[in-house]
Amino acid sequence: MTSRIIMSMLTGATLLMSTLLGASPAHAADVPAEFGSDWHDPVTAAPPVPRPDTRSCEVTVAEAQFRDFTPYRGAYSPPEECGDSWSKVVLRLDGKVKGRQYDRLGYLHVGGVEILRTSTPQPSPDGIEWSVEKDVTRYSPTLRSPQSVEMLIGNVVDDTYTGIIDVKVTLTFYTAQKSTAQKSTVERPTVEKPTADQLTTENRTPPPADTPDRILTLTDGTTLTTPRNSERIVAEVYATGSGGGCEEYWYLTVPGSAPYSCQADNGPYREVQIKVDGQLAGIAAPFPTVWTGGWSNPFLWYVVPGPRAFDIKPIEYDLTPFAGLLNDGRPHRVEVSVVGLPEGRPGWSTPVNVLVWQDDKRERVTGGLAVHHAGELVNSSTYTPGSQHRVDTEGAHRLTVSGYLDTSHGRVTTTVSRSLTNSSVHRWTDGETMDALDATWTDRETITVDGRGPAITERAHRTYTMDGTTTLGAADRLRTVLTLGDRATVAESRGGRRTAWSRLDDTYTGDATYTINVPRDQRHAVGTTSERYRLYGSSGCHDHSLTAVQGVLTEDRLRC
């Protein structure tokens, strides 16, 4: 990723709160008139990973300094003193960097399985430190045996860009509270989900039974062979548009008829699809991640990053309706593609993990695909010329699939329905000295599992929003005003009775101005950024607000 001053592209961890570190938010009178050579370390308002009150063991997975595009390679061994049955596994990345550097994208693979995708903050001349925490309990099957480790945060260090990215990654294992936890034979276990995208419920079987039995990767990038007794299959795709080109800002692309510097044949609509043997198996709206150099204004992100920038969540696809086809012991072709990506254009990364739950009382689970209905893909972008050029985009797609499995506990039918919409208005002037976008994406999903006992239904309604304007005014003063939203409601019911629910509203706002095309000490930058992360539900409440002014944290408030 790059942080270019190019109007045509509008480019561009949860931490312990400063109050817990012994620091207090500054009063307004203490805030400097403009950014200096240092600012508060990056912080996010997201909740910390909950940890059980059990014995723990820590293992260092990677420790490296990234100066170029050479991956760190090492070896991982599980902690013998904590056994091989854990109630929780928490990943923590601690990073530091100083000098001058772009934002960079990184990954961590253990045994070929991607367990973290992240990006970095941009440093101050004096240096910053940051941390990211992630619940990685779902990857326990991979972590139970020695594995190879590969990590990369691609970087460039030279006379201009001096920042060396120094990171350490650890895993903390918490022993299981119930060492003899058994998998339910009536209800399909569900993946632990601690946020609104990842709902935790009171009624599920306790870990480690809640984790999959196996984690698979695709051979040669497209081939999958599942165990013949698979009874649940979930693919996760860490889809990111990045690399400094137009696909890093895919939501701003326009049809070829419009006079704008980032064009795409069908406009800005993007959809991440997964296919099994050529048949559409899942659709999803990609999250419009803004990296810490985004929208032409790094001063928006020095302290408070945009939602998900440090912890990039994978898209999940429930492929269980296809398990009857996949369970024949033969290799099958699984492919991920991005709708709307112009042919031959790079910029998207879509690594795939496949999580598999097995029926331990059957050597073979048979079944079939009963329903497959893909609606017509709607993708319309209309260009209207004028003193302010304008592109209006409307996109939509629906998919319903249903399949059955004859398991050791009876026939189980899984039905997955997903519907996507995208609406955006993109306005800009000649020369792109004003560039504005107002966009909304929705991703609604319903998964119903019907077998012995009451049917289990999980509904998720995700909404992503982006509303921003960048203006280049007199004396080369560039101003960006931006609001980003990551919202979701999730509800689970059994037999029509709601058993668990959550509601997430993560909102970022920023307003920053500086002088472009001058040395850092002449930029005269000013900026105010804030984030409020609210998560309510049957598992509790988290409401955290942060505000930073000219790089000084002025608010750090918990309401729950």
N, C-alpha and C positions, 0 to 999 in steps of 0.2 A: 504494500500500500504506500501511497505517497501523499504528501500534504502540499499540493501545488497551489500557487496563486494563479489559478486559471478559472475565470468566471464560467467558461463553457461547461465545466464539470462540477462546479460547486463542491470541490473536493474536500476533499479532505485528504468482583473480588470482594468480593465481599471483604470488608476490613473491620477491624475493631474500631469503634467510634472514638473520636478524639477525646471525648470526656473520659473514656475508660483508660486512655493512655496517659491521663494526667494533664491533658491540654483542654482548654476551654475555647469555645467559639469567640472570635474577636468582636469587640464592639465596633459600631460604624466609625467612630472617631479614630480607631486604630487601623482602618483600612487605607492602604497607600493610594495615591492618586492614579497610579497605573501599575501594570505588572513590572516587576523588577527582575533580578537574577535568580529568584527562588520563589516558590509558592508551596502551599499545603500539599502534602502527599495525596494522591488520588484516593477517593473514598466513594462508596456506593451506599445507597439506602436499603439494599436488599437484606433480607434476614440472614443471620448466621445459620450454618447447618446445625440442626439439633443433634445432640450427642447423648447416647445412653450413659447411665451411671454404672458402667462396668469397667473391668480391667482393660487397659489399652496397650498397644505396642506400636512403635513408629519405625518406618523403614524409609530410607532415602532412595528415591527412584532415579533422580537425575540431578546433577549439579554441573552447570556449564556456563561459559561465557560465549555469547553469540556475536561474532564479528562479520560473518559472511553467510553463505548458504551451505555450509558444511554441517550435516546433522550430528548431534551428539548420539553416540551409541554406547550402550552399557548392558548390564544384566540385572535382573530382579530376582530375588528369592523371598518367599513368604516368611513371615515371622514365626519361628517354631514355637516360641513361648506363648503365643495366643491361639494355637491350634489352627483348624481350617474351617471353623464354623463361626461366622461373625454376624453380629446384629447390625453393625454399621461399619463402612469404610469411608473415610474422609480424605480427599486429596487436598493438599495445600501447596500453592505456588507462591513463593516469595521472590520478588524481583527488585532490582535497582538499576538505575541508569543515570548518567549525568552528561552534560554537554549539549550537543545538538543532534537530533535524530528524528527521522520520520516515525510514524506509527507502523508497526510490523505485525504480521499474522503468524501464528504458531500452532503446532500440534504436538501431542504426546501419544505415542503408540506403545502398548505393552503386549508382547506376543502378537503383533500385527493388528491389534484391536485399538481403535482410536478412543481414548478415554477422556481427552480434553482437547478442545479447540479454543484458542484465545487470541487476543490482540493486546498490544502494549500501549501505554500512555506515552506522550511525548515529554522529554525531560526538561528540567530547568538547567541553566548553566551550573548551578551548585549541586544538582542531583536530587532525585526523588526515589522513594521506595513505595511499593504497593504489594498487595496480596490478593490471591483468589482462592476461594474454597469451593469445593464441589463434592456432593454426595456421589460416590462411585460404587455403592454397594451392589448395584446391578451387574457389575463386572467381576463379581466374586469368582465365578467359574474359571475365568482366566487367571485370576490372582492367586489361586490355590496351588499353583505349580511354578517352578522357575521359568522365566520368560526373558526373551530379548527386549531391550528398550531402545526406542528411537524417538528423539525429540528434535524439533527444528523451529527456531524463530529466525527466518531469513533476514539478514541484515547487511548493510553496507557501511563500512567504516573507512573514511579517507580524511583528507585535510579539512574538508567542510563538515562532513557528518561524522562526528567524533564519538557518539554515544555507543558504548559497548553494553549489551544487554546481559546482565548477570542474574541468573535464576537458580533457585533450588526448589525441587519438588519432592514432597514427602507424602506418604500414605500412613494414616493412623487407623489401626484395626481395633475395633471394640468387640470383646468376646460376647457370644450369644447369651442372652438371659435365660433361654430355655434350650439346653443342648440337645433335647430330643424332639424339637419341633417337627411335626409331620405335615406333609402336604395334604391338603384337602382333596378327597376323591369326589366331592359333590360339586364344589364351585371352583371354577378356573382361577388359579392364583393370578394376581395382578401386580404389575411392576410398581415398586414404591415410588410415590410422586409427591415430593415435599412442597412444591409450589402449585400455583393454579394450573400450570401445564402438567404438573407432577403431583397430583392430589394424594395426600396421606389420609387414610381412613382408620377409624377405630375398630372396624369389624373384620379387617383382613387378617389372615394368619400371620404370625410374627416372622420376621426374618430368622434364619436364612431361607425358609421355604418360599418366601416371596420373590426370591431372585431366580433367574432362569437356570436351567440345568447346563446349558452350553451357550457359548458365544462363538459365532462363526464369522469368517470374513469371506469375501468372494474370491475364488481362485481365478487368476488372470483378470481380475476386475469385473467379471461378468458371470461366473459360474458358481452355482450353489448346489451342494448336495446335503440334504438334511437327514437326520436319523429317521428311520422308518417308523418310529413310534412317537413322532412329534405330535403334540396336541395343542400347542399354541406357538405361533411364529410371529415375531415382531421385527421389522427392519427399522433401523434408525439411520438417518442420513444427515451428516454435518454439512449442509449446503450453504456455501458462502460465495457471493460475488465479490471479487477482490482483484488486486493486481495493478491498480492505478489507471486502467483503461475505462472505457465507457461502462462495462458491466459492473464495475464497482459502484456506479451510480445509475443502475439499470432503471430505476424509477423515474429518471429524468430524460431517458431517450425518447426520440420523436420519430414519426414516419419520415421516409426519405424526401417527401414533398415539402417538408418544413425547413426553413433556413436556420438550423441549429447544429452545433458542432458534434453532438452525440446522436447519431441516427440509428434506428433499427427498423427493419422492414415492416414490422407490425406494431411498432410503438413500445410502450413501457411494460405491457402486461407480461408477467413471468409466473410460471407455474412449475413446480417440481413434481415430476411424474416418476413412478416406478412401475415397471412391467415385468411380468413373469412369462417366459416363453413367448414374448411378443404381445401378450394380452395385458391391457391396462389394469393394474392391480391397486394403485393408490394415487391420489392427487393431493397437493398441499400448496398453500401460499407461503412463499419464503418470507422470513422476517426481514424488514428493510433496515438492516444494521447500519449505523453510521459510526465509522471509526473515528479515532481521536485526532484526525486532521481534516475531518469532513466539513462540507459546506464552506470551503475556502477559508475557514477561520479556526485555527488551533486554540485560540483563546476561549472558545466555548467549552473545551474539554479538559483543560489542564488539571482541574480538581475533580469535577463530577463528570464521568463518562456517560455516553448515551446508554439506554437499556441494552443489556446483553453483550456489550462490547468486550468485556473481559471474560465472560462465560457464555460461549456461543452454544445454544441448546440445539440438539439434533431434532429434525423432523421425524415423527414416528408414524409408521404405517403398520396396521395390523393385517398381516398376510394369512391369518388363520383360515379364512375361507378357501385358500389355495392349498392348505396342508394336505388334503386328500390327493391332490395331484403331485405335490412335492415328495410325498412319502413313499415313492416307488423305488427308492434306492439309487436312482439315476441322477446324473448331473442335469441341472436346469439353468436356463439363461435368465439372469436377473439384471435389468438395465435401468439406470437412472438418467433422465434427460430433463432439460430445462426448456419449457415452451417459451417461445419468443426470442430465444438466443439466436442471433443471425448466424447462418452457417459459416463455419470457419473462424468465428470470433472466439478468442479465449476469454478467460476471466472467471469461470465457475469451477469450484471444487466440490465434489459430491461423494466423499468416502462413505462406505456402507458397513455397518455391523448388523448381524442377524442374531437375535436372541431367541432361543428355543427352549420350550418346556416340554418334557417327555412324560409319557405314560409309563411309569415304572412297573406296571402289571401287565403290559403287553409288549411283545416284540415288534408288532406291526399294528399300526392304527390306519384303518382304511376310511375312505370317504370320497366326497366329490364336491364340485362347484355347482350350486343349484341356481344361483341368480347372478347375472352380470349385466348391468345396465349402465352405460355411459351416456350422459346427456351431450347435447351439442355444445362444443366450446364456443363461447361468445367472446370476441375480441375486436373491439371497434375503437379506433383512434381517429378523431376528426380534427383537421388543422384549419384554423381560421386566421387569415392574415390581418394585420392592422398595426397601429403604432405600438400596441402590445400584441405580439404574436401569441396564439393560444392553441393548445392541444387538449381536447377533452377525450378521456379514455373511459370505456366501460368494458369490464371483462367478467365472465362468469363460467362456471363449469360444475357439473354434478356427476357423482359416481356412486352406485350401490352395488355391492357384491355380497353374496351369501353362500356359505358352504357348510357341509355337515361332516362330522367325524363319528365313527363308531368306536368309542373308547371303552375302557374296562368299567367305567361307571355309566354306561349307556350312550345313546346318541346325543351329541351336542351340536347345535347349530349356531354359527357365529355370523352375524350380519353387520356389515360396516357401511354406513352412508356418510358421504362427505360432500359439502357444497362450498364453493368458493365464489367470492365477488371482489371486484376491484373497481373503484371509481376515483378518478383524479383529474385535476385541472392544473395545467402547466402553462405559465405566462412568462414572457420575456420580451425585452426590447432589442432593437438592433444593436449589435456589438455586445449583447448580453450583459450590459451594465446593470440591468435589473433582471433577476431570475427568481421565480417564485413557484412553489408547488404546494397544492393542498390535496392530500390523498388519503384514502381509507381502504384497508384490506380486511375482509372477514373470512374466517375459516371455521365452518361449523361441522362437527363430527358427532355421530351417534354410533356406539358399538353395543350390540345386544347379544348376550350369550344365553341360549335357551336349551336347557337339558333337564336332568333330574332336579326337582326343586324349583323355586321361583326363578323367573328370568332375571338376569342381571343386566342393567342398562347403564352405560356411562355416556353422558352428554358433555361436550365441550364446545364453547362458543368463544373463539379468539378474535380480537379486533386490534389491528395495528393502524396507527395514524401518524401522519407527518404533515406539518403546516409550517412553512418557512419561506423567508424572503432574504435574498442577498442583494445589496445595492452598493455600487461603486459610485461615490459622490465626488464633490470638489476636493482638491488637494489629495487625491488618491486615498480618501478615507473609505474603507470597506466596512460595511455593517451587515451583520447577519442576525436575524431574529428567527427563532426556531422553537417549535414545540413538538415533542415526540411522545407517543402513547403506546404502551403495551398492556392490553387488557384481556382478561379471560374470566369466564365463569365455567365451573366444572361441577357436575352433580352426578352422584351415583344413586341408583335405586335398585331395590330387590322386590320383585312382584308388584311394581308400581309404587312402592313406598320409599321415599327418599331416606337414604341411610348416611350420606355424607355430602358435603358441598364446600365450595370455596369460591371466592371472588377476588381477583387481582386487578389493581389499577396502579401501574407504574408510569408516572408522568414526569418527563424532563422538559424544562424550559430554559432558554438561554438568549442573551442579547449581548453581543460583543462587537467592538469597533476598533480598528487599528489602521495605520498607514501602511500601504503595501509598497513593495519595491524599494525598501530602504533597509539599512542594517537594523538588527534587533533593538539596539538601544535608541533608535529613532522612531520606533513604531507607535509610541504613545498609546498603548492599548488600554482599553477599559472593558470590563465585562462582568455581568452578573449571570450566574447559572444556578439552577436549583433542581432538586429531584424530590418527589414524594412517592414513596412505595407503600401501598396499602394492600394488605392481604388479610381477608376475614374469612371465617368458615367454621365448620364443625370441629376443626382441630385447634382453633385459637385465633389470635389476632396479632398482626404486626402492622404498625403505622409509624413510619420513620421519615422525617423531612431533613434535607440538607440544603444549605445555601452558601455559595461562595461569591465574594466580590473582589475583583482584582487579585484573585489567587489566595485570598484569605477566607477561611471558613468562618462564616458569621452566624450560622444556625446549624445546630445538630440536635434535633428534637425527636423524642419518642413519645407517642400518644397512648400506646397500649400498655 
